[in-house]
Amino acid sequence: MFLSIKNEKAILNSSFVLFSKHPKVLVPLLLVWLVYAPFILWYKFYYDGSNNLLVAFGIIALFSFILSMSCSVLLEMIEDLETGKPISLIKAFGHSFLLNFPRALFLILLWTVVWFLLAVLQAIFSKKKDENSDEFNAENAARAVAGMDGKFSVSAAFFDALKKGVRMLVFLILPAIAWEGKGPFSSVKRGLGIFRTNLASFSKGFLLTELTSALIFLPVGLLFLSLGLLRKVGIPAQLPTEAWTVVFIYIAFAWSFSIYLEQMFCAELYMWHLKWESAVKVAKEKGRKGPTSLSQVKKPCLLDEVNDLMCLAPNAQVAKTATVE
């Protein structure tokens, strides 16, 4: 039943558990933040607008690259856990850049093009910006990096949802590269196939991660709302520099954790699908009727001693180090 979100909540809950046991899983996205935030601030407050489309495309390409690689690093760490090895950030980064990146390049370029087109369409349909929001100060900077620097509109929400959906689809494709060693085209085909098979679960995961992200950013949103309301009644509300530093640190972790939840949801959905495929194959070999849905297969657990990635094809690990297709 579509309204039931038991399975999806279980996936999301395990993401929190994994983070509590291994906080280092958030390190790749915190590093992404250190690149993301300065570029956002530069583009909004200091960029002169020359060669706008080319610059925007370059920034989006950079973001697509670093987000894809952060997801790859997370997937490599998950594989370490599943094979009983200690999590190694250095090894995860090495595998991601040396082995996974060549195969993921096509996906990254495809994501860049789609993201850029959506951004252009969003700019066309968006309302004119408030000129006062272009003044650089601590509050406007915090609003910018938190994604709360514009007035709400249905068109903006629609395009933001589309971009999030595409991003999660990319995160669902990347395990085919990191875990199954598939090439640039077969990985896209594999990920899209799993997306179509688990469309309902993917959609519910989309909504759950969006709701969780909204809750995580709620304190920041309430802060901005309070400052705005106080100013409307004539109270010149301002926060000291120290307070804005805390706000920026909170936003950094909130943003990183929100993206981490998306990556983890897609990774666990992919792993669960692998277990389902394996169970179906075993049932057919024994002449029995196999499970018809993920709910009939035990959910993968990243913190037990069971290697849920053992259901990969025997040559999958060999393919990881093979030449790009």
Salt bridges, closest charged atoms under 4 A:
GLU8 OE1 - LYS204 NZ 3.70
GLU76 OE1 - HIS95 ND1 3.37
GLU76 OE1 - LYS320 NZ 3.43
GLU79 OE1 - LYS320 NZ 2.66
ASP80 OD1 - LYS91 NZ 2.84
ASP134 OD1 - LYS44 NZ 3.82
GLU139 OE2 - ARG143 NH2 3.17
GLU139 OE1 - ARG231 NH2 2.54
ASP149 OD2 - LYS44 NZ 3.43
ASP160 OD1 - LYS163 NZ 3.73
GLU180 OE2 - ARG190 NE 2.97
GLU210 OE1 - LYS164 NZ 3.56
GLU262 OE2 - LYS164 NZ 2.75
GLU262 OE1 - ARG167 NE 2.72
GLU268 OE1 - LYS299 NZ 3.71
GLU277 OE1 - ARG190 NH2 2.75
GLU277 OE2 - HIS273 NE2 3.01
ASP308 OD1 - LYS275 NZ 3.24
